[in-house]
Amino acid sequence: MYDLIIFLVLLLLGYVFGQRAEKRHFKSIIEREKQLRDILVFSERKIPEADKVEGTLVCGSVVISVDFFKRFVAGLRNLVGGRVSSYESLLERGRREAILRLKEEARERGAQSVWNIRLETSSIYKGSGQSIGAVEVLAYGTAAKTR
Amino acid sequence: MIVTNIEAVPGKQIVKHLGLVSGNTVRSKHAGRDIMAGLKNIFGGELRGYTELLTESREEAVQRMIDQAKAVGANAVINVRFSTSSVAAGAAELFAYGTAVVVE
């Protein structure tokens, strides 16, 4: 009985705080994406007019944890199969945040664009059982600064 | 030392290839951070301690790669790639590799 109560409390806490954190995070992502819109990001490998720019490596990374509620929903989804939308939003948040941090570093270095951007995702912290506890997203690329 | 992840150094000519250079580091976090991470696993959100740890270790890996490149007499590293793997519970390996070149 106590186990069930603890489980339900954790589920509720996860839902309330998780949803709130996610909403706040998305809001701040959209806000910062507007501010950093002038820094362009390309997955193109060749920089046009390469002789006029200076290139340096820039990285941005973030580790985001899932909440208890999401993990539970994903576990249920595992039974029937299909889209696990609770993890989709988690990964989307991670990617956008990583790209934002990359852009911030590029701006600090005075660059106007970032080329050959690569995104890498890895689960670094295993939670209980098979479920992922946290994902790390790394974005890296070459920032180009006009000489 | 110029480090890029494209095949060339912008605006410079590559005169000599010196082969692959790499740098790695295995880090684990202390127990306090693990407990915090456990809590965050209920509430969700960013694990700042882990982000910092991984950023620091990645810088360390890049630094080791640069040291190796300097040792073979290169002045730039091109085509840099990163890879992360968890070797054991609570420890992660950060690996950076690239091609050491001489540019003029």
gemmi code that builds the backbone of each chain (N, CA, C; Angstrom):
import gemmi

chains = {
    "A": [
        ("MET", (0.829, -1.212, 0.000), (0.000, 0.000, 0.000), (0.867, 1.267, 0.000)),
        ("TYR", (1.875, 1.272, 0.932), (2.763, 2.444, 1.004), (3.512, 2.639, -0.304)),
        ("ASP", (3.905, 1.509, -0.876), (4.629, 1.575, -2.140), (3.801, 2.292, -3.200)),
        ("LEU", (2.526, 1.964, -3.223), (1.638, 2.554, -4.220), (1.511, 4.058, -3.999)),
        ("ILE", (1.393, 4.441, -2.708), (1.265, 5.870, -2.396), (2.526, 6.618, -2.827)),
        ("ILE", (3.677, 6.040, -2.481), (4.944, 6.683, -2.868), (5.036, 6.814, -4.384)),
        ("PHE", (4.646, 5.747, -5.061), (4.686, 5.746, -6.523), (3.802, 6.853, -7.100)),
        ("LEU", (2.576, 6.960, -6.557), (1.654, 7.973, -7.071), (2.157, 9.384, -6.788)),
        ("VAL", (2.758, 9.565, -5.593), (3.300, 10.888, -5.251), (4.434, 11.258, -6.211)),
        ("LEU", (5.311, 10.283, -6.470), (6.415, 10.532, -7.402), (5.899, 10.878, -8.795)),
        ("LEU", (4.852, 10.149, -9.191), (4.259, 10.366, -10.509), (3.704, 11.783, -10.613)),
        ("LEU", (3.001, 12.192, -9.538), (2.399, 13.520, -9.514), (3.491, 14.598, -9.516)),
        ("LEU", (4.501, 14.404, -8.667), (5.611, 15.368, -8.607), (6.286, 15.482, -9.972)),
        ("GLY", (6.524, 14.319, -10.577), (7.156, 14.301, -11.892), (6.316, 15.040, -12.907)),
        ("TYR", (5.013, 14.827, -12.868), (4.131, 15.474, -13.842), (4.144, 16.988, -13.656)),
        ("VAL", (3.909, 17.430, -12.405), (3.782, 18.865, -12.131), (5.085, 19.594, -12.449)),
        ("PHE", (6.194, 19.106, -11.850), (7.457, 19.814, -12.023), (8.014, 19.622, -13.429)),
        ("GLY", (7.841, 18.417, -13.966), (8.365, 18.131, -15.303), (7.709, 19.000, -16.359)),
        ("GLN", (6.374, 19.091, -16.312), (5.670, 19.896, -17.306), (6.043, 21.365, -17.176)),
        ("ARG", (6.177, 21.810, -15.909), (6.508, 23.211, -15.687), (7.909, 23.522, -16.210)),
        ("ALA", (8.838, 22.604, -15.894), (10.221, 22.814, -16.357), (10.275, 22.822, -17.875)),
        ("GLU", (9.507, 21.930, -18.502), (9.552, 21.837, -19.954), (8.991, 23.104, -20.599)),
        ("LYS", (7.886, 23.585, -20.050), (7.277, 24.794, -20.602), (8.236, 25.970, -20.508)),
        ("ARG", (8.874, 26.074, -19.308), (9.791, 27.185, -19.090), (10.985, 27.082, -20.034)),
        ("HIS", (11.445, 25.855, -20.199), (12.605, 25.646, -21.061), (12.301, 26.031, -22.507)),
        ("PHE", (11.135, 25.579, -23.008), (10.751, 25.896, -24.384), (10.630, 27.397, -24.586)),
        ("LYS", (10.095, 28.073, -23.554), (9.927, 29.528, -23.625), (11.290, 30.199, -23.765)),
        ("SER", (12.241, 29.753, -22.928), (13.568, 30.380, -22.966), (14.289, 30.030, -24.260)),
        ("ILE", (14.047, 28.813, -24.791), (14.674, 28.424, -26.067), (14.190, 29.336, -27.189)),
        ("ILE", (12.862, 29.563, -27.235), (12.297, 30.388, -28.307), (12.814, 31.818, -28.204)),
        ("GLU", (12.892, 32.291, -26.959), (13.402, 33.644, -26.700), (14.837, 33.797, -27.218)),
        ("ARG", (15.710, 32.833, -26.837), (17.120, 32.940, -27.217), (17.325, 32.669, -28.694)),
        ("GLU", (16.460, 31.835, -29.285), (16.582, 31.598, -30.728), (16.342, 32.885, -31.498)),
        ("LYS", (15.443, 33.720, -30.985), (15.193, 35.014, -31.627), (16.425, 35.900, -31.545)),
        ("GLN", (17.077, 35.895, -30.364), (18.247, 36.757, -30.177), (19.421, 36.324, -31.042)),
        ("LEU", (19.537, 35.018, -31.260), (20.707, 34.500, -31.971), (20.414, 34.201, -33.440)),
        ("ARG", (19.341, 34.785, -33.945), (18.928, 34.454, -35.300), (19.949, 34.904, -36.349)),
        ("ASP", (20.746, 35.917, -36.008), (21.686, 36.444, -36.997), (22.900, 35.546, -37.205)),
        ("ILE", (23.100, 34.575, -36.317), (24.194, 33.627, -36.535), (23.638, 32.431, -37.296)),
        ("LEU", (24.165, 32.222, -38.498), (23.613, 31.181, -39.357), (24.368, 29.873, -39.163)),
        ("VAL", (23.624, 28.782, -39.180), (24.220, 27.468, -38.971), (23.976, 26.620, -40.216)),
        ("PHE", (25.026, 26.018, -40.740), (24.905, 25.186, -41.934), (25.479, 23.800, -41.685)),
        ("SER", (24.937, 22.809, -42.390), (25.561, 21.485, -42.304), (26.451, 21.249, -43.513)),
        ("GLU", (26.634, 22.287, -44.293), (27.488, 22.254, -45.481), (28.959, 22.146, -45.056)),
        ("ARG", (29.733, 21.355, -45.786), (31.124, 21.170, -45.377), (32.070, 22.206, -45.938)),
        ("LYS", (31.735, 22.726, -47.119), (32.642, 23.695, -47.757), (32.183, 25.112, -47.438)),
        ("ILE", (33.112, 25.924, -46.994), (32.789, 27.321, -46.741), (33.020, 28.107, -48.032)),
        ("PRO", (31.982, 28.773, -48.556), (32.229, 29.590, -49.747), (33.097, 30.795, -49.373)),
        ("GLU", (33.921, 31.214, -50.280), (34.876, 32.316, -50.047), (35.727, 32.026, -48.812)),
        ("ALA", (36.251, 30.817, -48.775), (36.978, 30.363, -47.586), (38.236, 31.167, -47.310)),
        ("ASP", (38.757, 31.839, -48.365), (40.004, 32.570, -48.146), (39.795, 33.864, -47.363)),
        ("LYS", (38.527, 34.235, -47.170), (38.273, 35.497, -46.461), (37.936, 35.282, -44.986)),
        ("VAL", (37.849, 34.031, -44.558), (37.420, 33.789, -43.173), (38.483, 33.047, -42.361)),
        ("GLU", (38.240, 33.077, -41.048), (39.086, 32.361, -40.102), (38.187, 31.340, -39.414)),
        ("GLY", (38.626, 30.096, -39.316), (37.746, 29.082, -38.728), (38.260, 28.539, -37.410)),
        ("THR", (37.342, 28.331, -36.467), (37.703, 27.681, -35.200), (36.589, 26.720, -34.803)),
        ("LEU", (36.969, 25.735, -34.025), (35.992, 24.747, -33.560), (35.163, 25.326, -32.418)),
        ("VAL", (33.844, 25.151, -32.497), (32.984, 25.543, -31.381), (32.086, 24.355, -31.004)),
        ("CYS", (31.770, 24.245, -29.707), (30.919, 23.147, -29.230), (29.817, 23.696, -28.342)),
        ("GLY", (28.732, 22.975, -28.282), (27.687, 23.280, -27.312), (27.121, 21.965, -26.845)),
        ("SER", (26.952, 21.805, -25.527), (26.409, 20.525, -25.079), (25.454, 20.729, -23.922)),
        ("VAL", (24.561, 19.782, -23.747), (23.600, 19.861, -22.650), (23.233, 18.446, -22.223)),
        ("VAL", (23.010, 18.270, -20.926), (22.530, 16.991, -20.404), (21.144, 17.234, -19.827)),
        ("ILE", (20.168, 16.530, -20.345), (18.795, 16.720, -19.864), (18.270, 15.398, -19.318)),
        ("SER", (17.582, 15.501, -18.198), (17.053, 14.312, -17.553), (15.551, 14.191, -17.830)),
        ("VAL", (15.081, 12.971, -17.926), (13.633, 12.758, -18.049), (13.020, 12.818, -16.651)),
        ("ASP", (11.740, 13.103, -16.558), (11.110, 13.053, -15.243), (10.370, 11.723, -15.063)),
        ("PHE", (9.951, 11.505, -13.836), (9.358, 10.219, -13.467), (8.104, 9.916, -14.286)),
        ("PHE", (7.304, 10.957, -14.506), (6.049, 10.785, -15.233), (6.308, 10.353, -16.676)),
        ("LYS", (7.258, 11.045, -17.299), (7.575, 10.722, -18.694), (8.079, 9.298, -18.844)),
        ("ARG", (8.895, 8.897, -17.874), (9.448, 7.556, -17.949), (8.335, 6.522, -17.834)),
        ("PHE", (7.373, 6.837, -16.957), (6.243, 5.930, -16.769), (5.404, 5.836, -18.047)),
        ("VAL", (5.126, 7.003, -18.653), (4.336, 7.031, -19.884), (5.049, 6.264, -20.999)),
        ("ALA", (6.380, 6.468, -21.068), (7.149, 5.775, -22.094), (7.114, 4.265, -21.859)),
        ("GLY", (7.117, 3.868, -20.591), (7.034, 2.451, -20.255), (5.720, 1.846, -20.702)),
        ("LEU", (4.642, 2.605, -20.499), (3.331, 2.143, -20.956), (3.306, 2.032, -22.465)),
        ("ARG", (3.891, 3.036, -23.124), (3.914, 3.082, -24.575), (4.674, 1.887, -25.150)),
        ("ASN", (5.657, 1.442, -24.393), (6.442, 0.291, -24.807), (5.599, -0.961, -24.989)),
        ("LEU", (4.509, -1.035, -24.240), (3.660, -2.227, -24.316), (2.907, -2.285, -25.634)),
        ("VAL", (2.415, -1.124, -26.088), (1.597, -1.122, -27.295), (2.357, -0.672, -28.537)),
        ("GLY", (3.526, -0.042, -28.337), (4.293, 0.437, -29.483), (3.755, 1.754, -30.006)),
        ("GLY", (4.515, 2.372, -30.916), (4.085, 3.642, -31.494), (4.993, 4.786, -31.088)),
        ("ARG", (4.554, 5.989, -31.384), (5.367, 7.173, -31.094), (5.455, 7.431, -29.603)),
        ("VAL", (6.673, 7.620, -29.124), (6.862, 7.964, -27.718), (7.059, 9.472, -27.663)),
        ("SER", (5.943, 10.205, -27.635), (6.052, 11.665, -27.771), (6.696, 12.299, -26.548)),
        ("SER", (6.658, 11.618, -25.405), (7.271, 12.218, -24.214), (8.792, 12.287, -24.368)),
        ("TYR", (9.377, 11.323, -25.072), (10.820, 11.387, -25.301), (11.162, 12.275, -26.487)),
        ("GLU", (10.238, 12.360, -27.447), (10.492, 13.226, -28.605), (10.725, 14.667, -28.180)),
        ("SER", (9.872, 15.136, -27.269), (10.018, 16.536, -26.849), (11.298, 16.717, -26.045)),
        ("LEU", (11.681, 15.690, -25.302), (12.924, 15.750, -24.527), (14.130, 15.929, -25.449)),
        ("LEU", (14.162, 15.119, -26.511), (15.294, 15.192, -27.430), (15.293, 16.477, -28.233)),
        ("GLU", (14.084, 16.954, -28.558), (13.994, 18.216, -29.297), (14.561, 19.358, -28.465)),
        ("ARG", (14.183, 19.367, -27.194), (14.699, 20.378, -26.268), (16.210, 20.326, -26.208)),
        ("GLY", (16.739, 19.102, -26.089), (18.187, 18.921, -25.995), (18.901, 19.440, -27.223)),
        ("ARG", (18.388, 19.104, -28.407), (19.054, 19.519, -29.640), (19.032, 21.022, -29.789)),
        ("ARG", (17.856, 21.603, -29.559), (17.759, 23.057, -29.751), (18.642, 23.791, -28.759)),
        ("GLU", (18.692, 23.287, -27.529), (19.533, 23.910, -26.505), (21.014, 23.801, -26.879)),
        ("ALA", (21.413, 22.627, -27.364), (22.821, 22.424, -27.742), (23.207, 23.372, -28.870)),
        ("ILE", (22.319, 23.524, -29.863), (22.613, 24.418, -30.986), (22.693, 25.860, -30.504)),
        ("LEU", (21.816, 26.214, -29.549), (21.854, 27.568, -28.994), (23.180, 27.846, -28.303)),
        ("ARG", (23.662, 26.869, -27.535), (24.931, 27.074, -26.832), (26.092, 27.188, -27.799)),
        ("LEU", (26.007, 26.410, -28.884), (27.017, 26.510, -29.941), (27.006, 27.905, -30.548)),
        ("LYS", (25.805, 28.420, -30.805), (25.696, 29.762, -31.379), (26.224, 30.812, -30.422)),
        ("GLU", (25.950, 30.605, -29.120), (26.452, 31.563, -28.129), (27.978, 31.608, -28.142)),
        ("GLU", (28.584, 30.417, -28.224), (30.046, 30.386, -28.259), (30.566, 31.034, -29.533)),
        ("ALA", (29.857, 30.795, -30.641), (30.267, 31.394, -31.913), (30.192, 32.917, -31.825)),
        ("ARG", (29.150, 33.425, -31.180), (29.012, 34.877, -31.049), (30.128, 35.457, -30.183)),
        ("GLU", (30.467, 34.738, -29.097), (31.558, 35.190, -28.237), (32.871, 35.338, -29.000)),
        ("ARG", (33.061, 34.458, -29.971), (34.284, 34.517, -30.761), (34.175, 35.474, -31.939)),
        ("GLY", (33.043, 36.133, -32.056), (32.875, 37.133, -33.107), (32.589, 36.553, -34.481)),
        ("ALA", (32.107, 35.297, -34.529), (31.824, 34.661, -35.812), (30.411, 35.014, -36.281)),
        ("GLN", (30.214, 34.911, -37.596), (28.892, 35.196, -38.154), (28.163, 33.942, -38.601)),
        ("SER", (28.898, 32.859, -38.819), (28.233, 31.638, -39.257), (28.985, 30.412, -38.746)),
        ("VAL", (28.286, 29.284, -38.690), (28.895, 28.031, -38.252), (28.677, 27.003, -39.346)),
        ("TRP", (29.750, 26.290, -39.713), (29.682, 25.340, -40.836), (29.945, 23.915, -40.372)),
        ("ASN", (29.473, 22.983, -41.188), (29.654, 21.546, -40.946), (29.222, 21.161, -39.527)),
        ("ILE", (28.016, 21.519, -39.183), (27.544, 21.236, -37.831), (27.197, 19.754, -37.707)),
        ("ARG", (27.620, 19.168, -36.587), (27.337, 17.751, -36.309), (26.615, 17.668, -34.982)),
        ("LEU", (25.649, 16.788, -34.940), (24.914, 16.579, -33.692), (25.120, 15.149, -33.247)),
        ("GLU", (25.399, 15.003, -31.977), (25.612, 13.656, -31.458), (24.807, 13.490, -30.179)),
        ("THR", (24.098, 12.397, -30.073), (23.265, 12.153, -28.893), (23.742, 10.886, -28.213)),
        ("SER", (23.893, 10.940, -26.902), (24.231, 9.710, -26.208), (23.524, 9.677, -24.868)),
        ("SER", (23.131, 8.505, -24.440), (22.509, 8.393, -23.130), (23.625, 8.090, -22.145)),
        ("ILE", (23.836, 9.000, -21.195), (25.013, 8.859, -20.345), (24.690, 8.289, -18.979)),
        ("TYR", (23.461, 8.338, -18.588), (23.138, 7.926, -17.227), (21.977, 6.953, -17.309)),
        ("LYS", (22.253, 5.709, -17.013), (21.176, 4.720, -17.097), (20.360, 4.750, -15.816)),
        ("GLY", (19.073, 4.882, -15.982), (18.196, 4.861, -14.820), (17.873, 3.434, -14.448)),
        ("SER", (16.826, 3.232, -13.714), (16.458, 1.873, -13.320), (16.009, 1.091, -14.551)),
        ("GLY", (16.484, -0.112, -14.661), (16.101, -0.969, -15.767), (16.667, -0.483, -17.084)),
        ("GLN", (15.907, -0.590, -18.138), (16.381, -0.256, -19.465), (16.141, 1.195, -19.849)),
        ("SER", (15.322, 1.897, -19.076), (14.922, 3.235, -19.474), (16.099, 4.203, -19.372)),
        ("ILE", (16.141, 5.186, -20.267), (17.217, 6.167, -20.192), (16.939, 7.142, -19.064)),
        ("GLY", (17.975, 7.506, -18.339), (17.821, 8.479, -17.266), (18.061, 9.882, -17.770)),
        ("ALA", (19.086, 10.025, -18.599), (19.416, 11.348, -19.109), (20.074, 11.208, -20.471)),
        ("VAL", (19.896, 12.211, -21.311), (20.554, 12.201, -22.607), (21.506, 13.380, -22.696)),
        ("GLU", (22.622, 13.168, -23.362), (23.516, 14.267, -23.646), (23.446, 14.552, -25.127)),
        ("VAL", (23.292, 15.814, -25.478), (23.350, 16.207, -26.873), (24.537, 17.129, -27.044)),
        ("LEU", (25.360, 16.807, -28.026), (26.530, 17.634, -28.323), (26.399, 18.153, -29.745)),
        ("ALA", (26.593, 19.442, -29.918), (26.619, 20.029, -31.258), (27.989, 20.646, -31.446)),
        ("TYR", (28.629, 20.364, -32.563), (29.906, 21.031, -32.827), (30.039, 21.373, -34.296)),
        ("GLY", (30.824, 22.388, -34.540), (30.994, 22.843, -35.908), (32.150, 23.812, -36.005)),
        ("THR", (32.357, 24.333, -37.193), (33.444, 25.289, -37.405), (32.848, 26.682, -37.551)),
        ("ALA", (33.214, 27.571, -36.647), (32.710, 28.942, -36.705), (33.580, 29.755, -37.652)),
        ("ALA", (32.943, 30.492, -38.538), (33.680, 31.296, -39.511), (33.561, 32.776, -39.170)),
        ("LYS", (34.726, 33.406, -39.092), (34.779, 34.821, -38.746), (35.466, 35.552, -39.885)),
        ("THR", (34.848, 36.589, -40.374), (35.450, 37.322, -41.489), (36.705, 38.046, -41.028)),
        ("ARG", (37.755, 37.890, -41.825), (39.030, 38.523, -41.477), (38.973, 40.015, -41.708)),
    ],
    "B": [
        ("MET", (47.588, 27.206, -32.683), (46.981, 25.942, -33.145), (45.572, 26.206, -33.657)),
        ("ILE", (45.341, 25.829, -34.908), (44.005, 26.001, -35.485), (43.286, 24.651, -35.442)),
        ("VAL", (42.080, 24.646, -34.921), (41.300, 23.409, -34.869), (39.990, 23.639, -35.612)),
        ("THR", (39.693, 22.791, -36.600), (38.411, 22.904, -37.307), (37.831, 21.509, -37.516)),
        ("ASN", (36.537, 21.436, -37.826), (35.990, 20.122, -38.149), (35.615, 20.004, -39.622)),
        ("ILE", (36.207, 20.849, -40.459), (36.043, 20.693, -41.904), (37.361, 20.186, -42.494)),
        ("GLU", (37.333, 19.855, -43.794), (38.500, 19.186, -44.376), (39.656, 20.118, -44.670)),
        ("ALA", (39.458, 21.403, -44.515), (40.519, 22.340, -44.858), (40.585, 23.429, -43.807)),
        ("VAL", (41.679, 24.144, -43.798), (41.768, 25.326, -42.948), (41.414, 26.517, -43.827)),
        ("PRO", (40.356, 27.231, -43.502), (39.908, 28.320, -44.377), (41.012, 29.345, -44.619)),
        ("GLY", (41.238, 29.644, -45.863), (42.193, 30.688, -46.218), (43.651, 30.277, -46.135)),
        ("LYS", (43.896, 28.998, -45.870), (45.297, 28.568, -45.761), (45.508, 27.301, -46.575)),
        ("GLN", (46.735, 27.113, -46.988), (47.070, 25.959, -47.810), (47.683, 24.872, -46.934)),
        ("ILE", (47.196, 23.657, -47.093), (47.788, 22.552, -46.335), (49.031, 22.075, -47.083)),
        ("VAL", (50.172, 22.069, -46.391), (51.399, 21.660, -47.073), (51.817, 20.249, -46.700)),
        ("LYS", (51.373, 19.755, -45.550), (51.817, 18.434, -45.130), (50.779, 17.793, -44.225)),
        ("HIS", (50.493, 16.507, -44.468), (49.619, 15.737, -43.585), (50.481, 14.938, -42.624)),
        ("LEU", (50.107, 14.926, -41.363), (50.929, 14.203, -40.384), (50.175, 13.042, -39.731)),
        ("GLY", (48.999, 12.738, -40.238), (48.277, 11.564, -39.728), (47.338, 11.877, -38.580)),
        ("LEU", (46.771, 10.825, -38.050), (45.722, 10.946, -37.032), (46.311, 11.295, -35.673)),
        ("VAL", (45.656, 12.227, -34.992), (45.986, 12.493, -33.592), (44.697, 12.368, -32.785)),
        ("SER", (44.834, 11.939, -31.537), (43.622, 11.761, -30.739), (43.904, 12.095, -29.281)),
        ("GLY", (42.847, 12.337, -28.558), (42.969, 12.602, -27.131), (41.748, 12.050, -26.439)),
        ("ASN", (41.944, 11.431, -25.293), (40.762, 10.921, -24.598), (40.875, 11.165, -23.109)),
        ("THR", (39.759, 11.056, -22.432), (39.744, 11.168, -20.983), (38.528, 10.416, -20.462)),
        ("VAL", (38.707, 9.729, -19.357), (37.576, 9.043, -18.716), (37.310, 9.747, -17.402)),
        ("ARG", (36.104, 10.180, -17.225), (35.766, 10.915, -16.010), (34.586, 10.272, -15.310)),
        ("SER", (34.570, 10.399, -14.020), (33.351, 10.022, -13.298), (33.014, 11.173, -12.376)),
        ("LYS", (31.775, 11.225, -11.949), (31.372, 12.343, -11.105), (31.281, 11.864, -9.666)),
        ("HIS", (31.389, 12.799, -8.742), (31.353, 12.377, -7.340), (29.929, 12.072, -6.883)),
        ("ALA", (29.846, 11.414, -5.744), (28.576, 10.867, -5.291), (27.510, 11.938, -5.096)),
        ("GLY", (27.928, 13.131, -4.667), (26.959, 14.211, -4.453), (26.197, 14.534, -5.718)),
        ("ARG", (26.936, 14.575, -6.823), (26.295, 14.861, -8.094), (25.364, 13.735, -8.503)),
        ("ASP", (25.756, 12.505, -8.151), (24.915, 11.358, -8.476), (23.580, 11.435, -7.758)),
        ("ILE", (23.632, 11.868, -6.495), (22.394, 11.978, -5.726), (21.497, 13.050, -6.329)),
        ("MET", (22.119, 14.188, -6.678), (21.356, 15.258, -7.321), (20.720, 14.775, -8.620)),
        ("ALA", (21.501, 13.997, -9.381), (20.996, 13.481, -10.643), (19.826, 12.547, -10.401)),
        ("GLY", (19.910, 11.762, -9.324), (18.813, 10.868, -8.979), (17.536, 11.636, -8.688)),
        ("LEU", (17.697, 12.773, -7.978), (16.534, 13.615, -7.692), (15.965, 14.204, -8.964)),
        ("LYS", (16.880, 14.684, -9.812), (16.444, 15.300, -11.065), (15.719, 14.306, -11.958)),
        ("ASN", (16.028, 13.014, -11.761), (15.355, 11.992, -12.540), (13.885, 11.875, -12.201)),
        ("ILE", (13.495, 12.438, -11.062), (12.076, 12.473, -10.718), (11.427, 13.726, -11.278)),
        ("PHE", (12.154, 14.859, -11.133), (11.544, 16.134, -11.517), (11.814, 16.536, -12.961)),
        ("GLY", (12.831, 15.949, -13.567), (13.176, 16.345, -14.924), (13.980, 17.629, -14.922)),
        ("GLY", (14.499, 17.992, -16.083), (15.264, 19.233, -16.199), (16.721, 18.972, -16.495)),
        ("GLU", (17.480, 20.058, -16.621), (18.874, 19.924, -17.003), (19.717, 19.471, -15.820)),
        ("LEU", (20.668, 18.574, -16.082), (21.623, 18.162, -15.059), (22.877, 19.015, -15.233)),
        ("ARG", (22.875, 20.169, -14.577), (23.951, 21.139, -14.776), (25.318, 20.571, -14.427)),
        ("GLY", (25.370, 19.798, -13.336), (26.640, 19.218, -12.907), (27.244, 18.351, -13.994)),
        ("TYR", (26.394, 17.561, -14.645), (26.863, 16.670, -15.701), (27.269, 17.455, -16.936)),
        ("THR", (26.493, 18.496, -17.259), (26.843, 19.314, -18.425), (28.233, 19.905, -18.250)),
        ("GLU", (28.470, 20.472, -17.038), (29.772, 21.068, -16.754), (30.878, 20.023, -16.840)),
        ("LEU", (30.619, 18.879, -16.220), (31.613, 17.812, -16.195), (31.998, 17.383, -17.606)),
        ("LEU", (30.982, 17.195, -18.455), (31.266, 16.727, -19.813), (31.953, 17.802, -20.634)),
        ("THR", (31.566, 19.071, -20.414), (32.222, 20.159, -21.140), (33.694, 20.231, -20.766)),
        ("GLU", (33.964, 20.154, -19.444), (35.345, 20.181, -18.967), (36.148, 19.027, -19.547)),
        ("SER", (35.561, 17.829, -19.505), (36.337, 16.684, -19.984), (36.545, 16.738, -21.484)),
        ("ARG", (35.588, 17.324, -22.197), (35.776, 17.440, -23.643), (36.914, 18.404, -23.949)),
        ("GLU", (36.973, 19.497, -23.171), (38.085, 20.435, -23.351), (39.426, 19.743, -23.082)),
        ("GLU", (39.418, 18.915, -22.047), (40.624, 18.157, -21.693), (41.036, 17.238, -22.843)),
        ("ALA", (40.051, 16.544, -23.431), (40.339, 15.631, -24.541), (40.898, 16.397, -25.730)),
        ("VAL", (40.306, 17.552, -26.018), (40.787, 18.376, -27.133), (42.207, 18.852, -26.848)),
        ("GLN", (42.464, 19.230, -25.581), (43.793, 19.697, -25.202), (44.833, 18.602, -25.414)),
        ("ARG", (44.474, 17.381, -25.047), (45.409, 16.268, -25.233), (45.683, 16.008, -26.703)),
        ("MET", (44.604, 16.157, -27.500), (44.762, 15.986, -28.943), (45.710, 17.044, -29.487)),
        ("ILE", (45.535, 18.296, -29.017), (46.388, 19.395, -29.465), (47.841, 19.155, -29.049)),
        ("ASP", (48.039, 18.666, -27.813), (49.396, 18.372, -27.342), (50.071, 17.343, -28.241)),
        ("GLN", (49.289, 16.322, -28.602), (49.833, 15.277, -29.471), (50.191, 15.846, -30.842)),
        ("ALA", (49.312, 16.743, -31.334), (49.573, 17.354, -32.637), (50.835, 18.203, -32.585)),
        ("LYS", (51.011, 18.935, -31.468), (52.213, 19.764, -31.310), (53.458, 18.884, -31.299)),
        ("ALA", (53.334, 17.726, -30.640), (54.473, 16.822, -30.522), (54.939, 16.313, -31.881)),
        ("VAL", (54.016, 16.157, -32.832), (54.447, 15.696, -34.156), (54.767, 16.865, -35.088)),
        ("GLY", (54.706, 18.081, -34.557), (55.120, 19.232, -35.339), (54.045, 19.849, -36.217)),
        ("ALA", (52.781, 19.630, -35.874), (51.695, 20.210, -36.668), (51.353, 21.602, -36.140)),
        ("ASN", (50.722, 22.420, -36.994), (50.213, 23.678, -36.482), (48.704, 23.826, -36.678)),
        ("ALA", (48.051, 22.738, -37.104), (46.591, 22.756, -37.198), (46.062, 21.327, -37.117)),
        ("VAL", (44.830, 21.201, -36.632), (44.158, 19.902, -36.634), (42.853, 20.085, -37.385)),
        ("ILE", (42.638, 19.265, -38.419), (41.407, 19.397, -39.206), (40.552, 18.141, -39.045)),
        ("ASN", (39.298, 18.260, -39.494), (38.377, 17.116, -39.501), (38.203, 16.492, -38.105)),
        ("VAL", (38.040, 17.329, -37.102), (37.922, 16.830, -35.734), (36.542, 16.212, -35.514)),
        ("ARG", (36.513, 15.061, -34.844), (35.256, 14.405, -34.484), (35.286, 14.091, -32.989)),
        ("PHE", (34.097, 14.052, -32.406), (33.981, 13.690, -30.998), (33.215, 12.400, -30.867)),
        ("SER", (33.518, 11.635, -29.830), (32.636, 10.516, -29.525), (32.588, 10.318, -28.013)),
        ("THR", (31.441, 9.937, -27.534), (31.220, 9.735, -26.105), (30.761, 8.310, -25.903)),
        ("SER", (31.329, 7.635, -24.906), (30.795, 6.313, -24.604), (30.851, 6.111, -23.098)),
        ("SER", (29.864, 5.431, -22.575), (29.906, 5.164, -21.139), (30.535, 3.795, -20.943)),
        ("VAL", (31.671, 3.778, -20.269), (32.417, 2.530, -20.113), (31.917, 1.729, -18.912)),
        ("ALA", (31.489, 2.427, -17.867), (30.964, 1.745, -16.686), (29.891, 2.636, -16.101)),
        ("ALA", (29.121, 2.126, -15.167), (28.098, 2.952, -14.540), (28.782, 4.120, -13.834)),
        ("GLY", (28.399, 5.326, -14.184), (28.951, 6.499, -13.507), (30.242, 7.019, -14.088)),
        ("ALA", (30.701, 6.453, -15.207), (31.901, 6.990, -15.833), (31.678, 7.084, -17.335)),
        ("ALA", (32.237, 8.106, -17.946), (32.075, 8.273, -19.379), (33.420, 8.558, -20.009)),
        ("GLU", (33.615, 8.057, -21.219), (34.831, 8.360, -21.939), (34.525, 9.387, -23.006)),
        ("LEU", (35.336, 10.431, -23.056), (35.223, 11.447, -24.086), (36.435, 11.309, -24.982)),
        ("PHE", (36.202, 11.257, -26.264), (37.280, 10.986, -27.200), (37.218, 12.016, -28.324)),
        ("ALA", (38.334, 12.608, -28.647), (38.390, 13.559, -29.755), (39.511, 13.133, -30.685)),
        ("TYR", (39.248, 13.146, -31.982), (40.300, 12.769, -32.926), (40.230, 13.620, -34.184)),
        ("GLY", (41.339, 13.741, -34.836), (41.400, 14.560, -36.038), (42.692, 14.313, -36.789)),
        ("THR", (42.878, 15.042, -37.890), (44.078, 14.887, -38.691), (45.009, 16.068, -38.427)),
        ("ALA", (46.241, 15.771, -38.087), (47.226, 16.821, -37.847), (47.844, 17.229, -39.183)),
        ("VAL", (47.898, 18.524, -39.421), (48.463, 19.009, -40.678), (49.378, 20.210, -40.424)),
        ("VAL", (50.174, 20.510, -41.409), (50.983, 21.731, -41.361), (50.399, 22.672, -42.406)),
        ("VAL", (50.074, 23.888, -42.017), (49.561, 24.864, -42.979), (50.520, 26.039, -43.055)),
        ("GLU", (50.424, 26.765, -44.160), (51.274, 27.958, -44.256), (50.418, 29.195, -44.436)),
    ],
}
model = gemmi.Model(1)
for chain_id, residues in chains.items():
    chain = gemmi.Chain(chain_id)
    for i, (resn, *xyz) in enumerate(residues, 1):
        res = gemmi.Residue()
        res.name, res.seqid = resn, gemmi.SeqId(i, " ")
        for name, pos in zip(("N", "CA", "C"), xyz):
            atom = gemmi.Atom()
            atom.name, atom.element = name, gemmi.Element(name[0])
            atom.pos, atom.b_iso = gemmi.Position(*pos), 0.0
            res.add_atom(atom)
        chain.add_residue(res)
    model.add_chain(chain)
structure = gemmi.Structure()
structure.add_model(model)
structure.setup_entities()
